[in-house]
């Protein structure tokens, strides 16, 4: 048996080298594509952060305008300008609430939310000796 010619070995080596170059080139293109995607995502994230900062700034401005409008001296001035004739409440008219008003109002509103009724299903002649009946508890919203 004769050994394969050296020329065949060189062509195999060239084919493997070409395959290696194609593979490494595709890896390089993949890396460039990933970096491009990261850059695009970073740009979109930066734009969203700028929008959030703008909305927060406008919200702070609105809160400052509300706070200045609800100032006692500003309200009294508006009362005089509009000739409303409103006065400050007396201490007897003020009711102080120690607990959370939201919890108190929710409990008051939901006090009768569920009406529980017992329903008996089964034979009308069911008794303790004949456990043929089934008791259901039904709850319904108002």
Secondary structure, DSSP 8 states (H G I E B T S, - for coil): -----HHHHHHHHHHHHHHHHHHHHHHHHHHHHHHHHHHHHHHHHHHHHHHHHHHHHHHHHHHHHHHHHT-HHHHHHHHHHHT-------GGG-----S-HHHHHHHHHTTTSEEEEEEEES-TT--SSS---EEEEEEEE-
